[in-house]
Amino acid sequence: SWNYSSAPDSEEIKSESAFTLTSGRVNRNQNLAIRALFPTSVFQENLIEISDPNLDLDEIIQEEAEYDAMLQEQAERDEFFAEISLPISILLSVLSLGIFYFLYQKYGKRHSTNTISNRETVVIPDKTPPAIIGRLMSSRHSTSQHLVATLFDLARRGWFNIEEKEKESSFWSSGNSEFVISLSSEQPDEHLPKWEKMIVDFTTKRVKSGKNTFDKLFQSSGSKVAKWFSLWKKEVKNVFDEKEWIDQKSYTGVWANVAAQFVIDVAAIVLFIMGGPTAFIALFTSFIFMFASAVIIRRTKNGEETYQRWKTYRDGLKNADERTLRMEILDLHFIYATALHLSKKELNTLIESSYDSNNNRHFPWIVLMSGSSHTPATVASSISTLAATSSASFTGTTGGSGASTGSAGGGATGGAG
């Protein structure tokens, strides 16, 4: 409808500004609407433009009625969705939980290990290599600690020597010694699996190029070292998969849960748009259970039992001393402790509580300088720190909990004790 406050008897009536729209909506050209409602004699002809000669008052009234009806329907629809938003959001949340629970029970429920003792032990469960068992105990991830442990194990078996040598002091470095790795004069007559041979070839090449100190062994300004480490992890994964410790069928539950939660997410987003913020309850719940899909992945029965045996061994190493450990394999215990991510403090406790400073036969692959104040305990821990800190620069790796940067910067002077 159109309103005006006074009769069109002044200059104001000659201008469109004398009239105001009270409906708040213009469906067609404003001049056409004015032309249909008021006689043209009160307007200046040059201000009138007719783009639809068939426009009439009845058509305008009908359009306005249709628009009002549309607004009414929209208001009723908004009110309807606002009312159902909360109950549907709760329903979607319950559905999300129910789907996850069902799929977890079917595909992810853990196998019982009642036949396996959970008492701490210091007996090495089997001969599984450090990097392979380390991956099982690290949620199927290969880390720099597994690489370090394998390097130590190769040195223990005679492929390399780790030696403390005098270091030139400078303004930029502290300490008077550093640890270097060298090739053994006689290489063992031993067939190596591909993932171990990769480390032997890599270390040999680095040593021959002059990068034989542990603070340089794994460092590189380019991407070659990172690419090599990525290939090494893939090879470890191949060997790990051959053990069949992970139930591949459980991945079916993972992807089914992801798909179901995604559908609920979409429904929750639509409800959020139509019904308001209460739909965030369902959206948040479905996102949580989507990311929780990873816990559906489970170990096979053999994998679960293997995990339990190595877990009790790992727990035993944390509290071990000379009364419980076999001293002739102390260095092997240390290697496994490194692969199992014992903390720096736990590594030191393990070695220092068992090592006899008057007898270095427990670590024959670590050679100290004459008159050195270090013991294999401080050397091994320092090397672990240096190697893990350096390898942490690899793309996609983690430094591991058995190392800290505190003793990595200054060689081995301060030790790790």
C-alpha positions, 0 to 999 in steps of 0.5 A: 500500500502507498501512503501520502500525508497531504493532497498533491497540491504542491511541488512535492507531488511532482517528485517521487520522494513525496511518497513512501513505501510502507510495505518495505518491498518493491516487486517491480519498478517503483514508478510502475506501482505509483502509476497504477495507484495514482492518476498520472495527471499529478506527476510530471510525464518525464518522471514516469516510466512504464515497463509493464503496461499490463500491471494493475492493482489486483496483481500487486495486491495478490503478490503482496498477499502471496509474499505475506503467506510465504513469510508466515510459512517461513515463520511457522517452519522456523518455529517447527525446527526450533521445537524439534532441534533439541530432541532430534539432536539428542536422538542423533547423539544417542545414535552416534554412540550406539553405532560406535558401541556396536562396531567396537563390540563387533570389531574392536573388543580386545582379546582376553589375556587371562592366561598371560601373567601381568606380573613385572619381569626382567626376562626378555620375552622372545628374540623379536628385534627392538624396532619391530617390537617397539612398533607394537608397543608404540601404537603401530608407529616407528620412531627415532628411538627404534632407529637408535635402538637398532643402531645400538643392537648392530654395534653390540653384534659387531657391525660398529664401534662407539668410541669416545674421542678427544674434542677440540674446545672452542667458544661454540662448544663445551666439553673435551670429548665426543662420541664417534661411530666407526666401522668394525675391522671385521664385519660379522658373517651375518645375513641381515634383513633389509631394514637392518641392512639399510641402517648398515649401508646408511651409517657406512656411507655417512661415516665414510663421508666424515659425518661419524659423530652422533650429533651429525650422523642423522643431520642433513640440510636437505631431504635425503636423510628424511626420505631415507628414514621414511623408506626405512619406516616402510620396510619396518612396517612390512616386517611388522605386518608379516607378524599378523599382530594387528587384526585387519578385519577391525579396519572394517569397523573403523571405516564403517564407523567413519561413514556412519558418523559422517552421515550423522555429521551432515544431518547435524549440520543441516539441523544446525542451519535450520534449527539453531545452536542446540544441534551443536550437541549432535555435531560435537558428539558425532565428531568425537566418535568419528575421531574415536574410530582409531580405538576400534583397531585391535590386536589379534589374539597372538598380538594381544598376548605378545603385547602383554608379555612385552608390557610386563617386561617394560614395567620390569625394566623400570624397577630393575637392579643388579639383583634382578638383571642378568648382567651378561646381557645388560647392554641388551636390556638397555637396547630394548629399554631404548626401543620401549621408550623408557625415560632418560631417568629410567634408562640411567637408573637401569644402568647405574644400578647394575653397572660395575665401574671396575668391569666394562665387559657389559658394554664391549662395543663402547670404548672410552678414552684412557682416564675418562670419567665416564661409564657406559651408563653415561655414554649410552644415555648421552649417545641415546640423547644425541642420536634421538635429538638429531633424528628428531629432525627427520620429517614425520618423526618423534624424538622419543621419551628417552632423550632430552636436548639437555646433554646433546649440545655439549657432547658427553662431558656432563654425562647423563647421570 
